[in-house]
Amino acid sequence: MENSPLASAIFLIASCISVACILAMAVSLAKKKDERRAYIIMKASASTLYVAAALFLLDSVLAAFELGIGFTSFSALTMICIIYAVAFAFFKRKYGD
């Protein structure tokens, strides 16, 4: 199967978004924290953990029936970073920072 230019462009865009999310997560965790910011990070981290654990559990159950997606390390990291970025933005807007 040949690689089309569209597939290559989509992969490149997805990779750039993934790297941007990973960097944003690292920057948000590295900033100096006050109590409100620490609370926002705690809430975002906890919700990310819950969603990621649920997705991995769902994949494990589906794998038992040979329907699983099977996450690669990069796709799992990307998924977790995107979930964290969305949760962080939500809680930042909700609690202000």
Contacts in CASP RR format, 6 or more apart in sequence:
PFRMAT RR
TARGET T0000
AUTHOR 0000-0000-0000
METHOD contacts of the structure
MODEL  1
MENSPLASAIFLIASCISVACILAMAVSLAKKKDERRAYIIMKASASTLY
VAAALFLLDSVLAAFELGIGFTSFSALTMICIIYAVAFAFFKRKYGD
14 78 0 8 1.000
17 82 0 8 1.000
18 74 0 8 1.000
18 77 0 8 1.000
18 78 0 8 1.000
18 81 0 8 1.000
18 82 0 8 1.000
21 78 0 8 1.000
21 81 0 8 1.000
21 82 0 8 1.000
21 84 0 8 1.000
21 85 0 8 1.000
22 77 0 8 1.000
22 78 0 8 1.000
22 81 0 8 1.000
24 81 0 8 1.000
24 85 0 8 1.000
25 81 0 8 1.000
25 84 0 8 1.000
25 85 0 8 1.000
25 88 0 8 1.000
28 41 0 8 1.000
28 88 0 8 1.000
29 41 0 8 1.000
31 37 0 8 1.000
33 41 0 8 1.000
36 95 0 8 1.000
36 96 0 8 1.000
36 97 0 8 1.000
37 97 0 8 1.000
39 95 0 8 1.000
40 88 0 8 1.000
40 91 0 8 1.000
40 92 0 8 1.000
40 95 0 8 1.000
40 96 0 8 1.000
40 97 0 8 1.000
41 88 0 8 1.000
43 87 0 8 1.000
43 91 0 8 1.000
43 95 0 8 1.000
44 84 0 8 1.000
44 87 0 8 1.000
44 88 0 8 1.000
44 90 0 8 1.000
44 91 0 8 1.000
45 84 0 8 1.000
47 83 0 8 1.000
47 87 0 8 1.000
47 91 0 8 1.000
48 80 0 8 1.000
48 83 0 8 1.000
48 84 0 8 1.000
48 87 0 8 1.000
51 83 0 8 1.000
51 87 0 8 1.000
52 76 0 8 1.000
52 79 0 8 1.000
52 80 0 8 1.000
52 83 0 8 1.000
55 79 0 8 1.000
56 71 0 8 1.000
56 76 0 8 1.000
59 68 0 8 1.000
59 69 0 8 1.000
59 70 0 8 1.000
59 71 0 8 1.000
62 68 0 8 1.000
62 69 0 8 1.000
63 70 0 8 1.000
71 79 0 8 1.000
END
